[in-house]
């Protein structure tokens, strides 16, 4: 039952990263995020009557679970769920226009070993690519990096503890479902991570203004790219972890690209080399 206490609990999960960490839970909203969610992650499902009455007819094939031909109304009926009013949905939603379905999800757990052993085959090639992100603050940037990483065949993502919470609702939405499929870890010691990457045969590159080689002048093998904070770039001690600096050329008076744009350029350069 959606009590006032439960509403407060869900709102804390929407608003506080500490609450999400302590509970091991996060929130998703909308039919797309629901239909792509790993079923073992789903803990609670809340829907409005209006949503159930209209979703299959209005969204059609977009609400079918991939490869299964199962509509969203069928999925919901097979799962434990609670029908709530639109007013109640508005109280627990993080968006101005709730989509009619909200789920409480358990957070997954990944290790450095999970990332190191993961290989994505592209055109028969299995070269690894790992993104190392330092202090990315904007939820949209982080979500976009996750989404692009899936498309570019990235093996996994390492985040410094200064990065925004991946389960921030804005970040979750920006991933467009890639949050379910991209392994990641937060690390308090990027130096230790870089050492493990190098020990496993992965060459580390820093996107840096002092780079002499252009990003597209290198033949990439197993690779890790270091991407820094939106405003300040990489810290000197983090940039020093790289085997080599590389740069993305820019015209005009720009000093740097948006972090998610720079990350995307590098990820797809590696993809094209495969």
C-alpha atoms as an extended CHARMM CRD file, in Angstrom:
* protein
*
       274  EXT
         1         1  UNK       CA              0.0000000000        0.0000000000        0.0000000000  PROA      1               0.0000000000
         2         2  UNK       CA              1.3090000000        3.4310000000       -0.9340000000  PROA      2               0.0000000000
         3         3  UNK       CA              1.3040000000        5.0280000000        2.5010000000  PROA      3               0.0000000000
         4         4  UNK       CA              2.6650000000        8.4580000000        3.3560000000  PROA      4               0.0000000000
         5         5  UNK       CA              5.7150000000        6.7240000000        4.8040000000  PROA      5               0.0000000000
         6         6  UNK       CA              6.2930000000        4.8790000000        1.5120000000  PROA      6               0.0000000000
         7         7  UNK       CA              5.8820000000        8.1360000000       -0.4420000000  PROA      7               0.0000000000
         8         8  UNK       CA              8.5570000000        9.7520000000        1.7300000000  PROA      8               0.0000000000
         9         9  UNK       CA             10.8410000000        6.7550000000        1.1850000000  PROA      9               0.0000000000
        10        10  UNK       CA             10.4740000000        6.9270000000       -2.5990000000  PROA      10              0.0000000000
        11        11  UNK       CA             11.0410000000       10.6830000000       -2.5940000000  PROA      11              0.0000000000
        12        12  UNK       CA             14.2580000000       10.1970000000       -0.6220000000  PROA      12              0.0000000000
        13        13  UNK       CA             15.4190000000        7.6970000000       -3.2400000000  PROA      13              0.0000000000
        14        14  UNK       CA             14.6930000000       10.2890000000       -5.9250000000  PROA      14              0.0000000000
        15        15  UNK       CA             16.4210000000       13.1270000000       -4.1030000000  PROA      15              0.0000000000
        16        16  UNK       CA             19.3110000000       11.7190000000       -2.0360000000  PROA      16              0.0000000000
        17        17  UNK       CA             22.2780000000        9.7140000000       -3.2820000000  PROA      17              0.0000000000
        18        18  UNK       CA             23.0290000000        8.7190000000        0.3120000000  PROA      18              0.0000000000
        19        19  UNK       CA             19.5630000000        7.1920000000        0.6590000000  PROA      19              0.0000000000
        20        20  UNK       CA             20.0560000000        5.2610000000       -2.5810000000  PROA      20              0.0000000000
        21        21  UNK       CA             23.4510000000        3.9380000000       -1.4660000000  PROA      21              0.0000000000
        22        22  UNK       CA             22.2460000000        2.8930000000        1.9740000000  PROA      22              0.0000000000
        23        23  UNK       CA             19.1320000000        1.1490000000        0.6610000000  PROA      23              0.0000000000
        24        24  UNK       CA             20.7410000000       -0.3050000000       -2.4580000000  PROA      24              0.0000000000
        25        25  UNK       CA             17.7550000000        0.9810000000       -4.4360000000  PROA      25              0.0000000000
        26        26  UNK       CA             16.9720000000        3.4980000000       -7.1690000000  PROA      26              0.0000000000
        27        27  UNK       CA             13.9380000000        4.7060000000       -9.1340000000  PROA      27              0.0000000000
        28        28  UNK       CA             13.0040000000        4.3600000000      -12.7960000000  PROA      28              0.0000000000
        29        29  UNK       CA             10.0230000000        5.8630000000      -14.6030000000  PROA      29              0.0000000000
        30        30  UNK       CA              8.2940000000        5.3340000000      -17.9150000000  PROA      30              0.0000000000
        31        31  UNK       CA              7.3520000000        2.3760000000      -20.1270000000  PROA      31              0.0000000000
        32        32  UNK       CA             10.6830000000        2.1700000000      -21.9720000000  PROA      32              0.0000000000
        33        33  UNK       CA             12.7480000000        1.9450000000      -18.8030000000  PROA      33              0.0000000000
        34        34  UNK       CA             10.3180000000       -0.6030000000      -17.3740000000  PROA      34              0.0000000000
        35        35  UNK       CA             10.2730000000       -2.8580000000      -20.4200000000  PROA      35              0.0000000000
        36        36  UNK       CA             14.0700000000       -2.9450000000      -20.7150000000  PROA      36              0.0000000000
        37        37  UNK       CA             14.6980000000       -3.4990000000      -16.9980000000  PROA      37              0.0000000000
        38        38  UNK       CA             16.2300000000       -6.7930000000      -15.8570000000  PROA      38              0.0000000000
        39        39  UNK       CA             13.3390000000       -8.4600000000      -14.0610000000  PROA      39              0.0000000000
        40        40  UNK       CA             15.5380000000       -9.5440000000      -11.1580000000  PROA      40              0.0000000000
        41        41  UNK       CA             16.2410000000       -5.8810000000      -10.3870000000  PROA      41              0.0000000000
        42        42  UNK       CA             12.5560000000       -4.9140000000      -10.0370000000  PROA      42              0.0000000000
        43        43  UNK       CA             11.3560000000       -4.6000000000       -6.4260000000  PROA      43              0.0000000000
        44        44  UNK       CA              8.1470000000       -2.5400000000       -6.5750000000  PROA      44              0.0000000000
        45        45  UNK       CA              5.8880000000       -1.4450000000       -9.4400000000  PROA      45              0.0000000000
        46        46  UNK       CA              3.3980000000        1.4410000000       -9.2580000000  PROA      46              0.0000000000
        47        47  UNK       CA              1.0180000000        2.2380000000      -12.1120000000  PROA      47              0.0000000000
        48        48  UNK       CA             -2.0400000000        4.4150000000      -12.6130000000  PROA      48              0.0000000000
        49        49  UNK       CA             -5.3530000000        3.0660000000      -13.8820000000  PROA      49              0.0000000000
        50        50  UNK       CA             -5.2060000000        5.5300000000      -16.7680000000  PROA      50              0.0000000000
        51        51  UNK       CA             -1.8380000000        4.1200000000      -17.8000000000  PROA      51              0.0000000000
        52        52  UNK       CA             -3.1130000000        0.5450000000      -17.7920000000  PROA      52              0.0000000000
        53        53  UNK       CA             -6.2210000000        1.4850000000      -19.7580000000  PROA      53              0.0000000000
        54        54  UNK       CA             -4.3930000000        3.2000000000      -22.6080000000  PROA      54              0.0000000000
        55        55  UNK       CA             -0.7220000000        2.2210000000      -22.8300000000  PROA      55              0.0000000000
        56        56  UNK       CA             -0.9180000000       -0.7230000000      -25.2270000000  PROA      56              0.0000000000
        57        57  UNK       CA             -3.1720000000        1.0710000000      -27.6660000000  PROA      57              0.0000000000
        58        58  UNK       CA             -1.2610000000        4.3600000000      -27.5880000000  PROA      58              0.0000000000
        59        59  UNK       CA              2.3090000000        3.0530000000      -27.7250000000  PROA      59              0.0000000000
        60        60  UNK       CA              1.8530000000       -0.1490000000      -29.6980000000  PROA      60              0.0000000000
        61        61  UNK       CA              5.0330000000       -2.0510000000      -30.4960000000  PROA      61              0.0000000000
        62        62  UNK       CA              7.1490000000        0.3660000000      -28.4640000000  PROA      62              0.0000000000
        63        63  UNK       CA              5.8130000000       -1.2690000000      -25.3330000000  PROA      63              0.0000000000
        64        64  UNK       CA              6.6850000000       -4.8380000000      -26.2970000000  PROA      64              0.0000000000
        65        65  UNK       CA              9.5640000000       -6.5070000000      -24.4750000000  PROA      65              0.0000000000
        66        66  UNK       CA             12.3930000000       -7.0310000000      -26.9290000000  PROA      66              0.0000000000
        67        67  UNK       CA             12.4040000000      -10.4660000000      -28.5060000000  PROA      67              0.0000000000
        68        68  UNK       CA              9.4020000000      -11.6740000000      -26.5400000000  PROA      68              0.0000000000
        69        69  UNK       CA              6.3860000000      -10.0030000000      -28.1690000000  PROA      69              0.0000000000
        70        70  UNK       CA              4.9400000000       -9.3130000000      -24.7110000000  PROA      70              0.0000000000
        71        71  UNK       CA              3.0210000000       -6.0830000000      -24.1850000000  PROA      71              0.0000000000
        72        72  UNK       CA              3.5160000000       -3.8800000000      -21.1820000000  PROA      72              0.0000000000
        73        73  UNK       CA              0.0590000000       -4.5410000000      -19.7390000000  PROA      73              0.0000000000
        74        74  UNK       CA              0.7970000000       -8.2710000000      -19.8250000000  PROA      74              0.0000000000
        75        75  UNK       CA              4.1400000000       -7.7650000000      -18.1190000000  PROA      75              0.0000000000
        76        76  UNK       CA              2.5440000000       -5.7440000000      -15.3620000000  PROA      76              0.0000000000
        77        77  UNK       CA             -0.2370000000       -8.2660000000      -14.7840000000  PROA      77              0.0000000000
        78        78  UNK       CA              2.3390000000      -11.0360000000      -14.3290000000  PROA      78              0.0000000000
        79        79  UNK       CA              4.2250000000       -9.0270000000      -11.6990000000  PROA      79              0.0000000000
        80        80  UNK       CA              3.3180000000       -7.7970000000       -8.2500000000  PROA      80              0.0000000000
        81        81  UNK       CA              2.1650000000       -4.2190000000       -8.7350000000  PROA      81              0.0000000000
        82        82  UNK       CA              0.0460000000       -1.5450000000       -7.1190000000  PROA      82              0.0000000000
        83        83  UNK       CA             -2.4800000000        0.6390000000       -8.9230000000  PROA      83              0.0000000000
        84        84  UNK       CA             -2.3790000000        4.2000000000       -7.5970000000  PROA      84              0.0000000000
        85        85  UNK       CA             -4.0890000000        7.4690000000       -8.4560000000  PROA      85              0.0000000000
        86        86  UNK       CA             -2.5840000000       10.0910000000      -10.7380000000  PROA      86              0.0000000000
        87        87  UNK       CA             -2.3150000000       12.4070000000       -7.7330000000  PROA      87              0.0000000000
        88        88  UNK       CA             -0.2750000000        9.7930000000       -5.8860000000  PROA      88              0.0000000000
        89        89  UNK       CA              1.9260000000        9.2540000000       -8.9240000000  PROA      89              0.0000000000
        90        90  UNK       CA              2.6020000000       12.9870000000       -9.0750000000  PROA      90              0.0000000000
        91        91  UNK       CA              3.7730000000       12.8630000000       -5.4480000000  PROA      91              0.0000000000
        92        92  UNK       CA              6.3850000000       10.1580000000       -6.0820000000  PROA      92              0.0000000000
        93        93  UNK       CA              7.4890000000       11.1280000000       -9.6020000000  PROA      93              0.0000000000
        94        94  UNK       CA             10.6650000000       13.1050000000      -10.2660000000  PROA      94              0.0000000000
        95        95  UNK       CA              9.2340000000       14.5730000000      -13.4860000000  PROA      95              0.0000000000
        96        96  UNK       CA              6.7620000000       17.3840000000      -14.1030000000  PROA      96              0.0000000000
        97        97  UNK       CA              4.7020000000       15.1110000000      -16.3500000000  PROA      97              0.0000000000
        98        98  UNK       CA              4.6530000000       11.5860000000      -14.9000000000  PROA      98              0.0000000000
        99        99  UNK       CA              4.4090000000        8.7710000000      -17.4460000000  PROA      99              0.0000000000
       100       100  UNK       CA              2.1170000000        6.5800000000      -15.3730000000  PROA      100             0.0000000000
       101       101  UNK       CA              4.5580000000        3.8710000000      -14.2560000000  PROA      101             0.0000000000
       102       102  UNK       CA              7.3130000000        4.0060000000      -11.6340000000  PROA      102             0.0000000000
       103       103  UNK       CA              9.4730000000        1.2050000000      -10.2600000000  PROA      103             0.0000000000
       104       104  UNK       CA             11.7560000000        0.7790000000       -7.2810000000  PROA      104             0.0000000000
       105       105  UNK       CA             14.8510000000       -1.1220000000       -8.4350000000  PROA      105             0.0000000000
       106       106  UNK       CA             17.7490000000       -2.8390000000       -6.6960000000  PROA      106             0.0000000000
       107       107  UNK       CA             21.2200000000       -1.6270000000       -7.6380000000  PROA      107             0.0000000000
       108       108  UNK       CA             23.6300000000       -4.1090000000       -9.2530000000  PROA      108             0.0000000000
       109       109  UNK       CA             27.1520000000       -4.7870000000       -8.0670000000  PROA      109             0.0000000000
       110       110  UNK       CA             30.1770000000       -4.9630000000      -10.3820000000  PROA      110             0.0000000000
       111       111  UNK       CA             33.8900000000       -5.4130000000       -9.7760000000  PROA      111             0.0000000000
       112       112  UNK       CA             37.0580000000       -4.3410000000      -11.5690000000  PROA      112             0.0000000000
       113       113  UNK       CA             37.4190000000       -7.9480000000      -12.6850000000  PROA      113             0.0000000000
       114       114  UNK       CA             33.9660000000       -7.8360000000      -14.3120000000  PROA      114             0.0000000000
       115       115  UNK       CA             35.0930000000       -4.8850000000      -16.4150000000  PROA      115             0.0000000000
       116       116  UNK       CA             38.5050000000       -6.2980000000      -17.2990000000  PROA      116             0.0000000000
       117       117  UNK       CA             37.1510000000       -9.6350000000      -18.5050000000  PROA      117             0.0000000000
       118       118  UNK       CA             34.2820000000       -8.1910000000      -20.5600000000  PROA      118             0.0000000000
       119       119  UNK       CA             34.8490000000       -8.1580000000      -24.2940000000  PROA      119             0.0000000000
       120       120  UNK       CA             32.4680000000       -6.7850000000      -26.9140000000  PROA      120             0.0000000000
       121       121  UNK       CA             32.8550000000       -8.2830000000      -30.3680000000  PROA      121             0.0000000000
       122       122  UNK       CA             32.7340000000       -5.7050000000      -33.1820000000  PROA      122             0.0000000000
       123       123  UNK       CA             33.1810000000       -6.9780000000      -36.7330000000  PROA      123             0.0000000000
       124       124  UNK       CA             34.9600000000      -10.0240000000      -35.3290000000  PROA      124             0.0000000000
       125       125  UNK       CA             37.3240000000       -7.8850000000      -33.2280000000  PROA      125             0.0000000000
       126       126  UNK       CA             37.4080000000       -8.0620000000      -29.4170000000  PROA      126             0.0000000000
       127       127  UNK       CA             39.7170000000       -5.2080000000      -28.4340000000  PROA      127             0.0000000000
       128       128  UNK       CA             38.7150000000       -3.8440000000      -25.0400000000  PROA      128             0.0000000000
       129       129  UNK       CA             37.7600000000       -0.2330000000      -24.3840000000  PROA      129             0.0000000000
       130       130  UNK       CA             37.3140000000        1.1740000000      -20.8860000000  PROA      130             0.0000000000
       131       131  UNK       CA             36.3030000000        4.7190000000      -19.9720000000  PROA      131             0.0000000000
       132       132  UNK       CA             37.7700000000        6.2960000000      -16.8340000000  PROA      132             0.0000000000
       133       133  UNK       CA             35.8020000000        9.3600000000      -15.7300000000  PROA      133             0.0000000000
       134       134  UNK       CA             37.0300000000       11.9010000000      -13.1960000000  PROA      134             0.0000000000
       135       135  UNK       CA             34.5740000000       14.1600000000      -11.3650000000  PROA      135             0.0000000000
       136       136  UNK       CA             31.8940000000       14.3190000000      -14.0750000000  PROA      136             0.0000000000
       137       137  UNK       CA             29.2590000000       16.4940000000      -12.4040000000  PROA      137             0.0000000000
       138       138  UNK       CA             26.4220000000       16.9050000000      -14.8710000000  PROA      138             0.0000000000
       139       139  UNK       CA             23.8230000000       14.0790000000      -14.7480000000  PROA      139             0.0000000000
       140       140  UNK       CA             23.0200000000       14.5050000000      -18.4280000000  PROA      140             0.0000000000
       141       141  UNK       CA             26.6900000000       14.2550000000      -19.3960000000  PROA      141             0.0000000000
       142       142  UNK       CA             27.1830000000       11.0660000000      -17.4090000000  PROA      142             0.0000000000
       143       143  UNK       CA             24.0060000000        9.4910000000      -18.7620000000  PROA      143             0.0000000000
       144       144  UNK       CA             25.0070000000       10.3910000000      -22.3180000000  PROA      144             0.0000000000
       145       145  UNK       CA             28.4360000000        8.8170000000      -21.8360000000  PROA      145             0.0000000000
       146       146  UNK       CA             26.8010000000        5.5850000000      -20.6400000000  PROA      146             0.0000000000
       147       147  UNK       CA             24.4090000000        5.5700000000      -23.5780000000  PROA      147             0.0000000000
       148       148  UNK       CA             27.1630000000        6.2410000000      -26.1210000000  PROA      148             0.0000000000
       149       149  UNK       CA             29.4330000000        3.7000000000      -24.4290000000  PROA      149             0.0000000000
       150       150  UNK       CA             26.9390000000        0.9390000000      -25.0750000000  PROA      150             0.0000000000
       151       151  UNK       CA             26.6620000000        1.9550000000      -28.7230000000  PROA      151             0.0000000000
       152       152  UNK       CA             30.4430000000        2.0750000000      -29.1650000000  PROA      152             0.0000000000
       153       153  UNK       CA             31.0490000000       -1.3280000000      -27.5790000000  PROA      153             0.0000000000
       154       154  UNK       CA             32.7260000000       -0.1390000000      -24.3720000000  PROA      154             0.0000000000
       155       155  UNK       CA             33.6710000000       -2.9090000000      -21.9360000000  PROA      155             0.0000000000
       156       156  UNK       CA             32.9880000000       -0.9130000000      -18.7810000000  PROA      156             0.0000000000
       157       157  UNK       CA             33.2520000000        2.4430000000      -17.0240000000  PROA      157             0.0000000000
       158       158  UNK       CA             35.3270000000        3.4730000000      -14.0040000000  PROA      158             0.0000000000
       159       159  UNK       CA             34.1610000000        6.5760000000      -12.1420000000  PROA      159             0.0000000000
       160       160  UNK       CA             35.9580000000        8.6030000000       -9.5120000000  PROA      160             0.0000000000
       161       161  UNK       CA             34.0560000000        9.1290000000       -6.2800000000  PROA      161             0.0000000000
       162       162  UNK       CA             33.6720000000       12.7790000000       -7.3170000000  PROA      162             0.0000000000
       163       163  UNK       CA             31.3720000000       11.8550000000      -10.1850000000  PROA      163             0.0000000000
       164       164  UNK       CA             27.6330000000       12.4370000000       -9.9380000000  PROA      164             0.0000000000
       165       165  UNK       CA             25.6160000000        9.4300000000       -8.7680000000  PROA      165             0.0000000000
       166       166  UNK       CA             24.7850000000        7.1860000000      -11.7160000000  PROA      166             0.0000000000
       167       167  UNK       CA             21.3770000000        6.5660000000      -10.1110000000  PROA      167             0.0000000000
       168       168  UNK       CA             20.4390000000       10.2360000000       -9.9980000000  PROA      168             0.0000000000
       169       169  UNK       CA             17.0280000000       10.2350000000      -11.7610000000  PROA      169             0.0000000000
       170       170  UNK       CA             18.2630000000       12.6590000000      -14.4430000000  PROA      170             0.0000000000
       171       171  UNK       CA             21.2430000000       10.4190000000      -15.1510000000  PROA      171             0.0000000000
       172       172  UNK       CA             19.0700000000        7.3180000000      -15.2850000000  PROA      172             0.0000000000
       173       173  UNK       CA             16.7890000000        8.9550000000      -17.8650000000  PROA      173             0.0000000000
       174       174  UNK       CA             19.7450000000       10.1380000000      -19.9500000000  PROA      174             0.0000000000
       175       175  UNK       CA             21.1370000000        6.6000000000      -20.2110000000  PROA      175             0.0000000000
       176       176  UNK       CA             17.9910000000        5.5240000000      -22.1030000000  PROA      176             0.0000000000
       177       177  UNK       CA             18.3140000000        2.0170000000      -20.6610000000  PROA      177             0.0000000000
       178       178  UNK       CA             22.0840000000        1.6100000000      -21.0460000000  PROA      178             0.0000000000
       179       179  UNK       CA             22.3670000000        1.7190000000      -17.2660000000  PROA      179             0.0000000000
       180       180  UNK       CA             21.0750000000       -1.8630000000      -17.3020000000  PROA      180             0.0000000000
       181       181  UNK       CA             23.7890000000       -3.1370000000      -19.6020000000  PROA      181             0.0000000000
       182       182  UNK       CA             26.9850000000       -1.1590000000      -18.9280000000  PROA      182             0.0000000000
       183       183  UNK       CA             29.1650000000       -2.4460000000      -16.0540000000  PROA      183             0.0000000000
       184       184  UNK       CA             30.6860000000        0.2780000000      -13.8840000000  PROA      184             0.0000000000
       185       185  UNK       CA             32.5090000000        0.8370000000      -10.6140000000  PROA      185             0.0000000000
       186       186  UNK       CA             33.1990000000        3.8770000000       -8.4480000000  PROA      186             0.0000000000
       187       187  UNK       CA             36.7840000000        4.1030000000       -7.2380000000  PROA      187             0.0000000000
       188       188  UNK       CA             38.4540000000        6.1740000000       -4.5400000000  PROA      188             0.0000000000
       189       189  UNK       CA             41.8520000000        5.5000000000       -6.1290000000  PROA      189             0.0000000000
       190       190  UNK       CA             42.1670000000        6.0220000000       -9.8780000000  PROA      190             0.0000000000
       191       191  UNK       CA             45.9050000000        5.4230000000       -9.5860000000  PROA      191             0.0000000000
       192       192  UNK       CA             45.2690000000        1.8750000000       -8.4010000000  PROA      192             0.0000000000
       193       193  UNK       CA             42.7570000000        1.3790000000      -11.2190000000  PROA      193             0.0000000000
       194       194  UNK       CA             45.2700000000        2.6160000000      -13.8010000000  PROA      194             0.0000000000
       195       195  UNK       CA             47.8620000000        0.1880000000      -12.4480000000  PROA      195             0.0000000000
       196       196  UNK       CA             45.4250000000       -2.7090000000      -12.8030000000  PROA      196             0.0000000000
       197       197  UNK       CA             44.5050000000       -1.6390000000      -16.3270000000  PROA      197             0.0000000000
       198       198  UNK       CA             48.1550000000       -1.4930000000      -17.3880000000  PROA      198             0.0000000000
       199       199  UNK       CA             48.9520000000       -4.8000000000      -15.6970000000  PROA      199             0.0000000000
       200       200  UNK       CA             46.1880000000       -6.3730000000      -17.7890000000  PROA      200             0.0000000000
       201       201  UNK       CA             47.6700000000       -5.0860000000      -21.0350000000  PROA      201             0.0000000000
       202       202  UNK       CA             45.4700000000       -2.0110000000      -21.4580000000  PROA      202             0.0000000000
       203       203  UNK       CA             47.1320000000        1.1980000000      -22.6710000000  PROA      203             0.0000000000
       204       204  UNK       CA             45.8820000000        4.3470000000      -20.9500000000  PROA      204             0.0000000000
       205       205  UNK       CA             45.3600000000        7.6130000000      -22.8660000000  PROA      205             0.0000000000
       206       206  UNK       CA             44.4520000000       10.9990000000      -21.4150000000  PROA      206             0.0000000000
       207       207  UNK       CA             42.3750000000       13.4590000000      -23.4070000000  PROA      207             0.0000000000
       208       208  UNK       CA             44.4970000000       16.5240000000      -22.6970000000  PROA      208             0.0000000000
       209       209  UNK       CA             45.2290000000       19.9560000000      -24.1920000000  PROA      209             0.0000000000
       210       210  UNK       CA             48.9620000000       19.2300000000      -23.8970000000  PROA      210             0.0000000000
       211       211  UNK       CA             48.6630000000       16.1890000000      -26.1450000000  PROA      211             0.0000000000
       212       212  UNK       CA             50.8980000000       16.2220000000      -29.2040000000  PROA      212             0.0000000000
       213       213  UNK       CA             49.2580000000       13.3320000000      -31.0260000000  PROA      213             0.0000000000
       214       214  UNK       CA             45.7800000000       13.7410000000      -32.4650000000  PROA      214             0.0000000000
       215       215  UNK       CA             43.2250000000       11.1950000000      -31.3060000000  PROA      215             0.0000000000
       216       216  UNK       CA             42.9040000000        9.7590000000      -34.8320000000  PROA      216             0.0000000000
       217       217  UNK       CA             46.6470000000        9.2810000000      -35.3940000000  PROA      217             0.0000000000
       218       218  UNK       CA             46.8880000000        6.2300000000      -33.1490000000  PROA      218             0.0000000000
       219       219  UNK       CA             46.2740000000        2.5470000000      -33.8270000000  PROA      219             0.0000000000
       220       220  UNK       CA             44.3350000000        1.5480000000      -30.7230000000  PROA      220             0.0000000000
       221       221  UNK       CA             44.4370000000       -1.9230000000      -29.1830000000  PROA      221             0.0000000000
       222       222  UNK       CA             43.1190000000       -2.6280000000      -25.6620000000  PROA      222             0.0000000000
       223       223  UNK       CA             42.5230000000        0.9320000000      -24.5030000000  PROA      223             0.0000000000
       224       224  UNK       CA             41.3910000000        3.1000000000      -21.5990000000  PROA      224             0.0000000000
       225       225  UNK       CA             40.5180000000        6.7760000000      -22.0700000000  PROA      225             0.0000000000
       226       226  UNK       CA             40.7530000000        9.2560000000      -19.1640000000  PROA      226             0.0000000000
       227       227  UNK       CA             38.0710000000       11.9650000000      -19.3130000000  PROA      227             0.0000000000
       228       228  UNK       CA             38.0880000000       14.8750000000      -16.8670000000  PROA      228             0.0000000000
       229       229  UNK       CA             35.6660000000       17.2330000000      -15.1880000000  PROA      229             0.0000000000
       230       230  UNK       CA             33.5320000000       19.5050000000      -17.3870000000  PROA      230             0.0000000000
       231       231  UNK       CA             35.1070000000       22.7330000000      -16.1650000000  PROA      231             0.0000000000
       232       232  UNK       CA             38.5860000000       21.7850000000      -14.9870000000  PROA      232             0.0000000000
       233       233  UNK       CA             39.5550000000       18.7710000000      -17.0760000000  PROA      233             0.0000000000
       234       234  UNK       CA             41.7740000000       16.0910000000      -15.5630000000  PROA      234             0.0000000000
       235       235  UNK       CA             43.7170000000       16.7550000000      -12.3890000000  PROA      235             0.0000000000
       236       236  UNK       CA             47.4660000000       16.7840000000      -13.0080000000  PROA      236             0.0000000000
       237       237  UNK       CA             48.0090000000       13.6730000000      -10.8980000000  PROA      237             0.0000000000
       238       238  UNK       CA             45.3120000000       11.8320000000      -12.8500000000  PROA      238             0.0000000000
       239       239  UNK       CA             46.6410000000       12.9190000000      -16.2460000000  PROA      239             0.0000000000
       240       240  UNK       CA             50.0670000000       11.6650000000      -15.1420000000  PROA      240             0.0000000000
       241       241  UNK       CA             48.6230000000        8.1420000000      -14.9480000000  PROA      241             0.0000000000
       242       242  UNK       CA             48.3220000000        8.0390000000      -18.7410000000  PROA      242             0.0000000000
       243       243  UNK       CA             50.7950000000        6.2990000000      -21.0020000000  PROA      243             0.0000000000
       244       244  UNK       CA             50.1800000000        9.0540000000      -23.5280000000  PROA      244             0.0000000000
       245       245  UNK       CA             48.3300000000       12.3440000000      -23.9790000000  PROA      245             0.0000000000
       246       246  UNK       CA             46.0860000000       12.7720000000      -26.9980000000  PROA      246             0.0000000000
       247       247  UNK       CA             44.0940000000       15.7540000000      -28.1840000000  PROA      247             0.0000000000
       248       248  UNK       CA             41.0000000000       16.4850000000      -30.2190000000  PROA      248             0.0000000000
       249       249  UNK       CA             41.6670000000       19.4410000000      -32.5560000000  PROA      249             0.0000000000
       250       250  UNK       CA             39.3940000000       22.4750000000      -32.2880000000  PROA      250             0.0000000000
       251       251  UNK       CA             38.9590000000       25.5840000000      -34.3770000000  PROA      251             0.0000000000
       252       252  UNK       CA             37.9100000000       29.0030000000      -33.1420000000  PROA      252             0.0000000000
       253       253  UNK       CA             38.5900000000       30.1180000000      -29.5830000000  PROA      253             0.0000000000
       254       254  UNK       CA             37.3300000000       27.0260000000      -27.7650000000  PROA      254             0.0000000000
       255       255  UNK       CA             39.5140000000       25.6390000000      -25.0030000000  PROA      255             0.0000000000
       256       256  UNK       CA             37.6980000000       22.3310000000      -24.6270000000  PROA      256             0.0000000000
       257       257  UNK       CA             34.7250000000       20.2490000000      -25.7050000000  PROA      257             0.0000000000
       258       258  UNK       CA             31.8220000000       19.1470000000      -23.5580000000  PROA      258             0.0000000000
       259       259  UNK       CA             32.9480000000       16.0720000000      -21.5860000000  PROA      259             0.0000000000
       260       260  UNK       CA             30.3210000000       13.7700000000      -23.0960000000  PROA      260             0.0000000000
       261       261  UNK       CA             31.1340000000       15.0070000000      -26.6090000000  PROA      261             0.0000000000
       262       262  UNK       CA             34.8670000000       14.4350000000      -26.1310000000  PROA      262             0.0000000000
       263       263  UNK       CA             34.2020000000       10.9880000000      -24.6860000000  PROA      263             0.0000000000
       264       264  UNK       CA             31.9210000000       10.1580000000      -27.6230000000  PROA      264             0.0000000000
       265       265  UNK       CA             34.5080000000       11.2240000000      -30.2000000000  PROA      265             0.0000000000
       266       266  UNK       CA             37.1430000000        8.9920000000      -28.6000000000  PROA      266             0.0000000000
       267       267  UNK       CA             34.8420000000        6.0120000000      -28.1010000000  PROA      267             0.0000000000
       268       268  UNK       CA             33.7810000000        6.0070000000      -31.7240000000  PROA      268             0.0000000000
       269       269  UNK       CA             37.3470000000        6.4780000000      -32.9480000000  PROA      269             0.0000000000
       270       270  UNK       CA             38.2170000000        3.2780000000      -31.1060000000  PROA      270             0.0000000000
       271       271  UNK       CA             35.0940000000        1.6370000000      -32.5280000000  PROA      271             0.0000000000
       272       272  UNK       CA             36.0560000000        2.6130000000      -36.0750000000  PROA      272             0.0000000000
       273       273  UNK       CA             39.5360000000        1.1880000000      -35.5530000000  PROA      273             0.0000000000
       274       274  UNK       CA             37.9280000000       -2.1590000000      -34.7790000000  PROA      274             0.0000000000
